[in-house]
Amino acid sequence: MMPPITVRALEGGRAIDLHALRGKVVLVDIWASWCAPCKEEMPMLDEMAARLKRKGVEIIAVSIDEQRASALTFLRSRPHWSLTLAHDPEGKVPELLQPPKMPTSYIIDSRGILRYVNTGFERADAQRLEQRLLALTSE
């Protein structure tokens, strides 16, 4: 089971409780504005979020930047983001999940069970992540 995790939305600061997303397939991505592979991954995850939202998939990108402004500066590279953007400046999520490298993505099934972890990012990972998400939506 995925441990209880609550993060704050990057804009507005509302609480996002992963437990409340049961029933959906969720990808949680840990990223930072200073991470070069993250900069390549984020637009791909965003496109994926737009395609898969109607299939019950939620993609949450959790910035671990200490300064909220650093994350916001990076995010201005796109006029609109489809994925859910969160901020964890205290590093509580990485402390709990212990990602081995940046970025790291965690795929959680509709029952709240962690099913797959993708460490780092290469272009081919995007297709594998999407396939895994889609496979879980049909379970």
Summary of the structure (lengths in Angstrom):
residues: 139
radius of gyration: 13.6
end to end distance: 16.8
largest distance: 39.5
contacts: 417
relative contact order: 0.24
helix: 38%
strand: 26%
